[in-house]
């Protein structure tokens, strides 16, 4: 697994470290993650590793900060394409699915109670990142309502949370029930399409709105 996704955000060595951590967490979990394992995965000695990071927690902060930056970069890229509301939601979903399939270890980090009990600053950083993504999705849904593409009486905030719920549920399905026997995209697509149908006004109804 390459560190390509992080290379434009972090300096090369830190990008390698973050990617190594994601790879290891996917294999051994949070509790199995040690600086010795991280160093070996990257090809460092432990002492060399500490020239780039202060602790394992430092890596998690780097990871969440990088994720927030990726969300912002993706937002700007989608905005430049001037997509309609439904196409924007598809683009966001494609971005998240591609990222999670490439770096599935991030799932264990993002939803680790153990990490956040020990480090409330890390929890707040995770919360800010999640809220940022939710608010961006909500803005797209609000636009869909205003343009009479989505039902006028739906709650944008609640449906943005449901959007995130589709991601959470399908990733669990892909990892636990299917044991990643096929691509995450193949697993998630039918659920996402059903979610979109719940938002969309059928063409006949839209013409009457």
PEZI-V19467 format. One record per residue. RES is the residue in one letter. PHI is phi as a letter, one per 40 degrees, with the letter a starting at -180 (999 if undefined). OMEGA is omega in degrees with one decimal (999 if undefined). D_CENTER is the distance of its C-alpha to the mean C-alpha in whole Angstrom. Layout:
RES_PHI_OMEGA_D_CENTER + RES_PHI_OMEGA_D_CENTER
This chain:
X_999_-176.9_17 + X_c_-179.6_17 + X_c_-173.4_16 + X_d_-176.1_16 + X_c_-176.5_12 + X_b_-172.7_13 + X_c_-178.9_17 + X_c_-176.4_17 + X_b_-177.6_16 + X_b_173.1_18 + X_c_-169.9_21 + X_d_-177.1_21 + X_c_178.8_22 + X_c_175.9_19 + X_c_177.5_17 + X_c_-179.0_19 + X_c_179.8_19 + X_c_179.9_15 + X_c_177.8_15 + X_c_178.6_17 + X_c_178.6_16 + X_c_179.5_13 + X_c_-179.0_16 + X_c_-179.5_18 + X_c_177.9_16 + X_c_-178.4_15 + X_c_-169.7_19 + X_b_-179.9_20 + X_g_-179.1_18 + X_c_-175.8_18 + X_c_-179.8_22 + X_c_-177.5_23 + X_c_177.5_21 + X_b_178.1_24 + X_c_177.9_25 + X_c_178.9_27 + X_c_179.5_25 + X_c_-178.8_22 + X_d_-179.9_25 + X_c_-178.5_27 + X_c_-179.2_23 + X_c_-177.4_23 + X_g_179.5_27 + X_b_159.4_28 + X_c_178.9_31 + X_c_-179.4_29 + X_c_177.8_31 + X_c_179.2_30 + X_d_-176.9_26 + X_c_172.4_27 + X_c_-176.2_28 + X_b_179.4_25 + X_b_-179.7_23 + X_c_-177.3_25 + X_a_174.6_23 + X_c_179.4_20 + X_c_177.2_19 + X_d_178.9_19 + X_c_-179.7_17 + X_c_176.1_14 + X_c_176.4_15 + X_c_-178.1_15 + X_c_-179.9_11 + X_c_176.6_10 + X_c_178.1_12 + X_c_179.3_11 + X_c_177.3_7 + X_c_178.1_9 + X_c_178.7_11 + X_c_177.3_9 + X_c_179.6_8 + X_c_180.0_12 + X_c_179.4_13 + X_c_177.5_11 + X_d_-179.7_13 + X_c_179.9_16 + X_c_178.9_16 + X_c_179.2_16 + X_c_179.8_18 + X_c_-179.2_21 + X_c_177.9_21 + X_f_-179.4_22 + X_c_172.1_21 + X_c_-176.6_22 + X_d_-178.3_20 + X_c_178.7_19 + X_c_177.6_18 + X_c_177.9_16 + X_c_176.5_14 + X_c_-179.6_14 + X_c_177.1_13 + X_c_-178.2_10 + X_c_177.9_9 + X_d_178.2_10 + X_c_-177.5_8 + X_c_-179.2_5 + X_c_179.9_8 + X_c_-179.5_9 + X_c_-178.4_7 + X_c_178.5_6 + X_c_178.5_10 + X_c_-176.2_11 + X_b_-175.1_9 + X_c_179.3_10 + X_c_-178.5_11 + X_c_179.0_8 + X_c_-179.1_8 + X_c_179.7_12 + X_c_-176.1_11 + X_c_-175.6_9 + X_b_179.1_11 + X_c_176.4_14 + X_c_-177.7_17 + X_d_-179.3_19 + X_c_-172.3_17 + X_c_174.9_18 + X_c_-178.3_21 + X_c_-172.8_22 + X_b_-177.7_20 + X_c_175.8_20 + X_c_177.4_19 + X_c_177.5_16 + X_c_-179.9_16 + X_c_178.4_16 + X_c_176.4_14 + X_c_-180.0_11 + X_c_178.9_13 + X_c_-180.0_13 + X_c_-179.5_9 + X_c_179.2_8 + X_c_178.2_12 + X_c_178.7_11 + X_c_179.3_9 + X_c_-178.7_11 + X_c_178.1_14 + X_c_176.6_13 + X_c_178.6_13 + X_d_-180.0_16 + X_c_177.8_18 + X_c_179.6_17 + X_c_176.9_18 + X_d_177.4_21 + X_c_178.5_22 + X_c_176.8_22 + X_c_-178.8_25 + X_c_-179.2_27 + X_c_178.0_27 + X_g_172.3_28 + X_c_178.5_26 + X_b_-177.4_24 + X_d_-175.1_27 + X_c_-174.9_28 + X_c_179.0_28 + X_c_-179.3_24 + X_c_-177.0_23 + X_d_-178.2_20 + X_c_179.7_18 + X_c_-179.0_18 + X_c_172.9_17 + X_c_176.0_14 + X_c_177.0_13 + X_c_175.9_15 + X_d_176.9_12 + X_c_177.8_9 + X_c_176.6_12 + X_c_179.1_12 + X_c_-178.9_8 + X_c_-176.8_10 + X_c_-177.4_13 + X_c_176.7_13 + X_c_176.1_11 + X_c_177.8_13 + X_d_-178.4_16 + X_c_-175.0_15 + X_c_-172.5_15 + X_c_-175.1_18 + X_c_-176.7_20 + X_c_-179.0_20 + X_f_176.3_19 + X_f_-179.5_17 + X_c_176.2_21 + X_b_-178.6_19 + X_c_176.7_16 + X_c_179.0_13 + X_d_179.9_14 + X_c_178.4_17 + X_c_-172.2_16 + X_c_-170.7_14 + X_d_-177.7_16 + X_c_178.3_19 + X_c_179.1_17 + X_c_178.6_15 + X_c_177.7_19 + X_c_176.8_20 + X_c_179.1_18 + X_c_179.4_19 + X_c_179.4_22 + X_c_178.6_22 + X_c_-167.4_22 + X_c_171.6_24 + X_c_176.5_28 + X_d_-172.9_30 + X_d_-179.5_32 + X_c_178.6_35 + X_c_-178.2_34 + X_c_-178.9_32 + X_c_178.8_36 + X_c_-174.7_37 + X_c_999_35
